[in-house]
Amino acid sequence: MVIVGLTGSIGMGKSTAATMLRQMGVPVYDADAAVHALQAPGGLALPPIEAAFPGVVKEGVLDRQALGARVFGDKAALRRLEAIVHPLVGQRQRAFLKRASFRRAPLVVLDIPLLFEGLGERRVDATLVVSAPAFLQRRRVMARPGMTAARLDGILRQQVPDALKRRKATIVIPTGLGLAPTRAALVRAVAKLKKRPELSWPMHPWREKFTGTLARARRK
């Protein structure tokens, strides 16, 4: 099973590409959706987040703006938050990969916004980077409710530049020409990537970690 990382800077069309991949029958793991589920009412991340950042959970609901204000510009606080969320997201990733393996999926996609920022390219066999011209990216993002030029610039400063992402990518998916060309590029990319050697699975450390956890559970 070939594991592919899908990423791209804000406004580049990553969510659209992920939807197209699902429509093509490719299993896609959505890291953002996993984080939202973990932080939703009753989510596993809420108690440790409240313990680390008192006051950001109100009546069982996470105040995302309050949490954002606590970690914005504070690297130590951000690391505390990541130390809570990342292991839980990793558990969901491993469960996703296990299910896909049982179903004998030839290729799966991990939709991870900050793939390169977190050195996630080391944990996949190949990477897809969605990219569009900078003027189009800015126009898309500025159309979002509540977005400002200053906020967009701040987000971009925290992300690996698009030019570097494209250089590091296995395949670049252009998203500035319309939906049909994007879909056609994804079809070609999937066909090509399915022919790659299956490096990450079943010998990937994620599987080894899962197997070790399962073995310990059986011994109890």
C-alpha positions in Angstrom: 0.0 0.0 0.0 1.5 3.3 -1.1 1.1 6.2 1.4 0.9 9.6 -0.2 1.0 13.0 1.6 -1.3 15.7 0.2 -0.5 19.3 1.2 -0.4 22.8 0.0 -0.4 26.4 1.3 -3.5 28.1 2.3 -5.9 28.9 -0.6 -4.2 26.5 -3.0 -7.1 24.1 -3.4 -6.1 21.2 -1.1 -9.6 20.5 0.1 -10.9 20.5 -3.4 -8.2 18.0 -4.4 -9.0 15.8 -1.4 -12.7 15.7 -2.4 -11.7 14.8 -6.0 -9.5 12.0 -4.7 -12.3 10.6 -2.6 -14.6 10.7 -5.7 -12.0 8.7 -7.5 -12.2 6.0 -4.8 -9.0 6.8 -3.0 -9.1 6.6 0.8 -8.2 10.0 2.2 -7.4 10.8 5.8 -8.2 14.3 6.8 -5.9 15.6 9.6 -7.9 18.8 10.1 -11.2 16.8 10.5 -9.4 14.6 13.0 -8.3 17.6 15.1 -11.8 19.1 15.0 -13.3 15.8 16.2 -10.8 15.5 19.0 -11.6 19.0 20.1 -15.4 18.7 19.7 -17.7 18.3 22.8 -16.7 15.0 24.4 -13.5 14.8 22.3 -10.5 13.1 23.9 -8.4 16.2 23.6 -10.7 18.5 25.6 -9.7 17.5 29.2 -5.9 17.8 28.7 -6.4 21.1 26.7 -8.4 22.5 29.6 -5.8 21.3 32.1 -3.0 23.0 30.1 -4.9 26.1 29.2 -7.5 26.8 32.0 -10.6 28.7 30.8 -10.5 27.8 27.1 -13.2 25.1 27.6 -16.6 26.5 28.5 -19.5 24.2 29.4 -17.8 21.4 27.5 -17.2 23.4 24.4 -13.7 24.6 23.2 -13.4 28.3 22.7 -11.2 28.2 19.6 -10.6 31.9 19.6 -9.5 31.9 23.2 -7.2 28.9 22.6 -5.8 30.6 19.5 -5.1 33.8 21.5 -3.2 31.7 24.2 -0.9 30.0 21.7 -0.5 32.7 19.0 3.1 34.0 19.2 4.0 31.8 22.1 6.1 28.9 20.9 6.1 27.2 24.3 2.3 27.3 24.5 2.1 26.0 21.0 4.4 23.1 21.8 2.2 22.2 24.8 -0.9 22.1 22.6 0.9 20.1 19.9 2.1 17.6 22.6 -1.6 17.0 23.4 -3.1 16.9 20.0 -0.4 15.3 17.8 -0.3 11.9 19.6 -4.1 11.6 19.4 -4.1 12.5 15.7 -1.4 9.9 15.2 -3.6 7.2 16.7 -6.3 8.1 14.3 -3.9 8.0 11.4 -2.7 4.5 12.3 -6.3 3.3 12.6 -7.0 4.7 9.2 -4.0 2.9 7.7 -4.9 -0.3 9.4 -8.4 -0.2 7.9 -7.1 0.6 4.5 -4.6 -2.2 4.6 -7.3 -4.7 5.6 -9.3 -3.5 2.6 -6.2 -4.0 0.4 -6.2 -0.4 -0.8 -3.3 0.0 -3.3 -2.9 3.7 -2.4 -4.0 6.0 0.4 -3.7 9.8 0.9 -3.0 11.6 4.1 -4.4 15.1 3.8 -2.0 17.1 6.1 -1.9 20.9 5.8 1.4 21.3 7.5 3.1 18.2 6.1 6.5 19.8 5.3 6.4 22.1 8.3 6.2 19.0 10.6 8.7 16.9 8.5 5.8 14.6 7.6 7.3 13.9 4.2 9.6 11.4 6.1 6.6 9.3 6.9 5.1 8.9 3.5 6.2 7.3 0.2 5.4 10.3 -2.0 3.9 13.8 -1.8 1.3 15.7 -3.8 1.5 19.5 -3.6 -1.4 21.6 -4.8 -0.3 25.0 -6.2 -1.7 28.1 -7.9 -0.3 31.5 -8.8 0.1 33.8 -5.8 -2.4 36.4 -7.0 -5.1 33.7 -7.2 -4.2 32.3 -3.9 -4.5 35.7 -2.3 -7.8 36.3 -4.0 -9.3 33.0 -2.8 -8.2 33.5 0.8 -9.2 37.2 1.0 -12.8 36.1 0.0 -13.1 34.1 3.2 -15.2 35.6 6.0 -13.1 37.5 8.6 -9.9 37.3 6.6 -7.6 40.3 6.5 -4.4 41.0 4.7 -2.4 41.1 7.9 -3.9 37.8 9.0 -3.1 36.2 5.7 0.5 37.4 5.8 0.9 36.0 9.3 -0.4 32.6 8.1 1.9 32.6 5.2 4.9 33.4 7.4 4.2 30.2 9.4 4.0 28.0 6.3 6.8 26.6 4.1 6.8 28.8 1.0 4.9 27.5 -2.0 8.1 27.5 -4.1 9.9 25.3 -1.7 6.9 22.9 -1.4 6.9 22.5 -5.2 10.6 21.7 -5.2 10.1 19.1 -2.5 7.0 17.6 -4.0 6.9 14.2 -5.8 4.2 15.6 -8.0 2.8 19.1 -8.2 -0.9 19.5 -8.9 -1.8 22.8 -10.6 -5.1 24.2 -9.3 -5.2 27.6 -11.1 -6.6 26.4 -14.4 -10.0 25.2 -13.3 -11.6 22.0 -11.9 -11.3 19.8 -15.0 -7.5 20.3 -15.4 -7.0 19.7 -11.7 -9.0 16.5 -11.8 -7.1 15.3 -14.8 -3.8 16.0 -13.1 -4.9 14.0 -10.1 -6.0 11.1 -12.2 -2.5 11.0 -13.8 -0.8 11.4 -10.5 -2.7 8.5 -8.9 -2.1 6.2 -11.8 1.7 7.0 -11.6 1.9 6.7 -7.8 0.2 3.3 -7.7 3.2 2.0 -9.6 5.7 3.0 -6.9 7.3 0.5 -4.6 5.2 -0.1 -1.4 7.8 1.3 1.0 5.8 2.6 4.0 3.4 -0.3 4.5 3.6 -2.9 5.8 7.1 -2.1 7.1 6.3 1.5 8.2 7.0 2.4 11.9 3.3 3.2 12.3 2.5 -0.4 11.7 5.3 -1.5 14.0 3.9 0.8 16.8 0.4 -0.5 16.3 1.6 -4.1 16.3 3.5 -3.6 19.5 0.6 -1.9 21.2 -1.7 -4.8 20.1 0.8 -7.4 21.4 1.0 -5.7 24.8 -2.8 -5.5 25.0 -3.1 -9.3 24.2 -0.6 -10.1 27.0 -2.7 -8.3 29.6 
